[in-house]
Amino acid sequence: MNAVDFAAANLTRATGAGLDPHEYQRVTGELADLGQWGEVLMRAAHGHLARAEQAGTAISAGEHCQVAARWFHVATLGPNPEHALAAAKADAAMGRALQLLEPGARRIEGSGFAGWLRGPADAAATAVVVPGLDSSKEEFHDVTTALLRRGLAVFAMDGPGQGALAATSTVTADYHRVIGRVIDALGVESVGLVGLSLGGYYVAESAAHEPRVAAAVTVSGPFRLDWDTLPPPVQEILIQRAGGEEAARHFARQVDLSTLAPRITCPLMVVDGGRDLIPGVTNGEPLARLAPRGQYLHIPHGDHLLGNARPDWLPAAADRLSGALT
């Protein structure tokens, strides 16, 4: 895929992460070839960090740091020899942004996870936002904002093989063990989960095993993976995140919710886009059908992560999760 096509394919994902579409098109328009992706996008991130240093108020500085974090994260989605550095810089920039904009935000880390807890200290309930294969806690800006507006505390996290932890850990199919440690660290009796892309599998797998999951939403999550028919770019990312091809194949074989779906007893909303057609990935309709309290929302024009259809699902998903929790 050339640079123009790759940038176009990631437009709705980038804007869903909170980047201005005009700036995104302007920055990616500088790409002479796709190999420059990391260099050009990290340069845009550093530009926002420079503006933060020159800003006249803490609010403006924090906003620029927040945008820089998103640029650093999107820089990890394409070819980038400094992938680990970009992820670390995204983490640091988001930490600086929250320090300036939301001093009450808390950094919480444990075995296999790290993230930020935001929202009121006396929130009636807590939601956890779980990223996917190559996403991170810096990506799903609009999901976190929607949940915060509904009065929830929100923990946006990186897990094994994700975001800031990608350089030091590998993906795990037993994600419920991570979620269990997250709930312990948060010190709450129960949580709601929102998982996006592969995070949708992580959320469903966790809901099937962890009784403290009180409600769940999956967005573009796989019901099952077939390694042999996955597109080569997806295989390559999975090999990187799993630590080798054999580990990646083993992981893919484990991603199958056939026997777990009937064990998900909490309210579950499954969101899919009709234009999200990835070979080797079975979308979420069987999950919603087999889960005792599953609800299926299919948006015909939605792409992967439904970044092109936010009004069609995000308010409903946020309402359903917050309603089930509170």
C-alpha positions in Angstrom: 0.0 0.0 0.0 1.3 3.4 -0.9 1.4 6.4 1.5 -1.7 8.1 0.1 -3.8 5.0 0.4 -2.5 4.1 3.9 -3.2 7.7 5.1 -6.7 7.5 3.7 -7.4 4.1 5.2 -6.4 5.5 8.7 -8.3 8.8 8.4 -11.3 7.8 10.5 -9.1 6.1 13.0 -6.9 9.1 13.4 -9.9 11.5 13.8 -11.5 9.1 16.3 -8.3 9.4 18.3 -8.9 13.2 18.4 -6.7 14.5 15.6 -8.0 17.4 13.5 -8.8 16.0 10.1 -7.4 19.0 8.3 -4.1 18.8 10.1 -4.0 15.0 9.5 -4.4 15.5 5.8 -1.9 18.3 5.7 0.7 16.3 7.6 0.2 13.0 5.8 0.3 15.0 2.5 4.0 15.5 3.2 4.7 11.8 2.8 6.8 11.0 -0.3 6.5 7.3 0.6 5.1 5.2 3.4 8.5 4.6 4.9 8.5 8.2 6.1 5.3 7.6 8.2 7.0 7.5 11.6 9.4 10.4 10.9 6.7 12.8 9.5 4.1 12.1 12.1 6.5 12.3 15.0 7.7 15.6 13.7 4.1 16.8 13.9 3.9 15.6 17.5 7.1 17.4 18.4 5.6 20.6 16.8 2.8 20.4 19.4 5.2 19.9 22.2 7.1 23.0 21.1 3.8 24.9 21.1 3.1 23.6 24.6 6.4 25.1 25.8 5.5 28.5 24.3 1.8 28.5 25.4 0.6 31.4 27.5 -1.6 29.3 29.8 -1.5 25.9 31.4 -4.7 25.0 29.5 -3.2 25.7 26.1 0.0 23.8 27.1 -2.1 20.9 28.2 -4.1 20.8 25.0 -1.0 20.8 22.9 0.5 18.0 24.9 -2.7 16.0 24.5 -2.6 16.4 20.7 1.1 15.5 20.7 0.3 12.3 22.5 -2.2 11.4 19.8 0.3 12.1 17.0 2.9 10.0 18.7 0.4 7.2 19.0 -0.7 7.4 15.3 3.0 7.4 14.4 3.1 3.8 15.7 0.4 2.6 13.3 2.6 2.6 10.2 6.3 1.9 9.4 8.4 3.4 12.2 11.9 2.3 13.2 11.3 4.3 16.4 8.1 2.6 17.3 9.0 2.0 21.0 10.2 5.6 21.3 7.0 6.9 19.8 4.9 4.9 22.2 6.9 6.1 25.2 6.6 9.7 24.0 2.8 9.3 23.6 2.6 8.0 27.2 4.8 10.9 28.5 2.9 13.5 26.6 -0.5 12.3 27.8 0.8 12.3 31.4 1.9 15.9 31.0 -1.4 16.9 29.5 -3.4 15.4 32.3 -1.1 16.9 34.9 -2.0 20.3 33.4 -5.6 19.8 32.5 -6.9 17.3 35.1 -4.7 17.3 38.2 -7.0 14.8 39.8 -6.1 12.1 37.2 -4.3 9.2 38.7 -1.6 7.0 37.1 -2.2 3.4 38.1 0.2 0.6 37.2 0.5 -3.1 38.0 1.6 -6.4 36.6 0.8 -6.3 32.9 -1.0 -3.0 32.8 -0.6 0.8 33.1 -3.1 3.6 32.6 -4.8 6.8 33.8 -7.9 6.9 36.0 -10.0 10.0 35.2 -13.3 11.4 36.4 -14.9 12.2 39.7 -13.5 10.6 42.9 -17.0 9.9 44.0 -18.2 8.4 40.7 -21.1 6.0 41.0 -19.3 3.5 38.8 -16.0 2.9 36.9 -15.5 1.9 33.2 -12.3 0.5 31.8 -11.4 1.2 28.1 -9.4 -1.7 26.6 -7.4 -1.1 23.4 -6.7 -3.6 20.6 -3.8 -5.1 18.8 -1.9 -2.0 17.8 -3.9 0.6 19.7 -3.2 2.2 23.1 -4.7 4.2 25.9 -4.0 7.4 23.9 -6.2 6.4 21.0 -9.9 6.3 22.1 -10.4 9.9 23.1 -14.0 10.1 22.1 -15.0 7.0 23.9 -13.4 8.1 27.1 -15.0 11.5 26.8 -18.4 10.1 26.3 -18.2 8.0 29.4 -16.8 10.8 31.5 -19.7 13.0 30.4 -22.1 10.4 31.9 -20.5 10.7 35.3 -18.4 7.6 35.2 -14.8 7.3 36.3 -12.8 6.0 33.4 -9.6 4.0 33.4 -7.9 4.0 30.0 -5.3 1.3 30.0 -2.5 -0.4 28.1 -2.2 -4.2 28.7 0.4 -6.8 27.6 1.8 -6.0 24.2 -0.1 -2.7 24.0 1.0 1.0 23.9 3.7 1.8 26.4 4.0 -1.9 27.3 4.5 -3.2 23.8 8.3 -3.0 24.0 8.5 -5.0 27.2 5.6 -7.5 27.0 3.7 -9.7 24.6 0.0 -10.2 24.0 -2.0 -12.6 26.1 -5.3 -14.4 25.3 -6.0 -14.8 29.0 -6.8 -11.1 29.4 -9.2 -11.7 32.2 -6.2 -12.1 34.5 -5.0 -8.6 33.6 -8.5 -7.2 34.1 -8.7 -8.9 37.5 -5.5 -7.2 38.6 -6.9 -3.9 37.2 -10.0 -4.2 39.3 -8.0 -5.0 42.4 -5.8 -1.9 41.8 -8.8 0.4 41.2 -10.2 -0.7 44.5 -13.8 -1.1 43.2 -16.3 -3.9 43.5 -17.1 -4.0 39.8 -16.4 -2.3 36.5 -17.8 -1.9 33.0 -15.6 -2.7 30.1 -15.4 -1.2 26.6 -13.1 -3.0 24.2 -12.2 -1.9 20.7 -11.0 -4.1 17.8 -9.0 -7.0 19.4 -9.9 -5.3 22.7 -13.4 -6.5 22.0 -12.2 -10.1 22.3 -10.3 -9.2 25.5 -13.5 -7.7 27.0 -15.7 -10.6 26.1 -13.1 -13.1 27.3 -12.8 -11.1 30.6 -16.6 -10.9 31.0 -16.9 -14.7 30.7 -14.3 -15.3 33.4 -14.4 -12.3 35.8 -17.6 -12.0 37.9 -16.7 -8.4 38.8 -17.4 -7.3 35.2 -20.9 -5.8 35.5 -21.5 -4.7 31.9 -19.5 -4.7 28.6 -19.4 -3.2 25.2 -17.4 -4.5 22.2 -16.7 -2.5 19.1 -15.3 -4.2 16.0 -14.2 -7.1 18.1 -13.4 -10.5 16.6 -15.5 -13.6 17.5 -12.8 -15.8 16.1 -9.5 -15.5 14.2 -8.2 -17.8 11.4 -4.5 -17.2 11.1 -4.1 -18.6 7.6 -6.6 -16.2 6.1 -5.5 -13.0 8.0 -4.1 -10.3 5.7 -0.2 -10.3 5.8 -0.1 -6.8 7.5 -2.2 -8.1 10.4 -0.1 -11.2 10.6 3.0 -9.1 10.8 1.7 -6.9 13.6 0.6 -9.9 15.5 4.0 -11.5 15.1 5.6 -8.4 16.5 3.2 -8.1 19.4 3.4 -11.9 20.2 7.1 -12.2 20.0 7.4 -14.5 17.0 5.4 -16.3 14.4 4.7 -19.5 16.4 3.5 -17.5 19.4 1.3 -15.4 17.1 -0.2 -18.5 15.6 -0.9 -19.9 19.0 -2.5 -16.7 20.1 -4.8 -16.6 17.1 -6.0 -20.1 17.8 -7.0 -19.0 21.2 -9.1 -16.1 20.0 -12.4 -18.0 19.7 -15.5 -17.1 21.8 -17.6 -20.1 20.8 -17.6 -21.7 24.2 -17.1 -18.5 26.2 -20.0 -16.4 24.9 -22.8 -18.4 26.7 -20.9 -17.7 29.9 -21.2 -13.9 29.7 -24.1 -13.2 32.0 -23.7 -9.4 32.3 -25.4 -7.0 29.9 -23.4 -7.0 26.7 -23.6 -4.7 23.7 -21.8 -5.8 20.5 -21.2 -3.1 17.8 -20.1 -3.9 14.3 -19.7 -2.0 11.0 -20.9 -3.4 7.8 -17.9 -2.2 5.9 -15.5 -3.8 8.4 -14.5 -6.8 6.4 -11.1 -8.2 7.4 -10.3 -11.7 6.0 -9.8 -14.2 8.8 -11.9 -12.3 11.3 -15.4 -13.4 12.3 -17.3 -10.3 13.5 -19.4 -10.1 16.6 -22.9 -11.2 15.6 -22.5 -14.8 17.0 -21.2 -13.3 20.3 -24.3 -11.2 20.8 -26.5 -14.1 19.8 -24.9 -16.6 22.2 -24.5 -14.3 25.2 -27.6 -14.5 27.4 -28.0 -10.7 27.6 -26.4 -9.8 24.3 -27.6 -6.9 22.1 -26.3 -6.5 18.6 -25.9 -3.1 16.9 -24.9 -3.4 13.2 -24.2 -0.1 11.4 -24.1 -1.0 7.6 -21.9 2.0 6.6 -19.5 1.6 9.6 -15.8 0.8 9.0 -13.4 -0.8 11.4 -13.8 0.9 14.7 -16.7 2.8 13.1 -14.8 6.0 13.1 -16.9 7.1 10.2 -20.2 6.5 12.1 -19.6 7.8 15.6 -23.2 9.3 16.1 -24.7 6.0 15.1 -23.3 4.0 18.0 -21.2 5.9 20.5 -24.0 7.7 22.4 -26.1 4.5 22.5 -23.1 2.4 23.7 -22.2 5.0 26.4 -25.8 5.2 27.5 -26.1 1.5 27.7 -22.9 1.0 29.7 -23.5 3.8 32.1 -27.2 2.7 32.6 -26.2 -0.8 33.3 -23.6 0.3 35.8 -25.5 3.0 37.6 
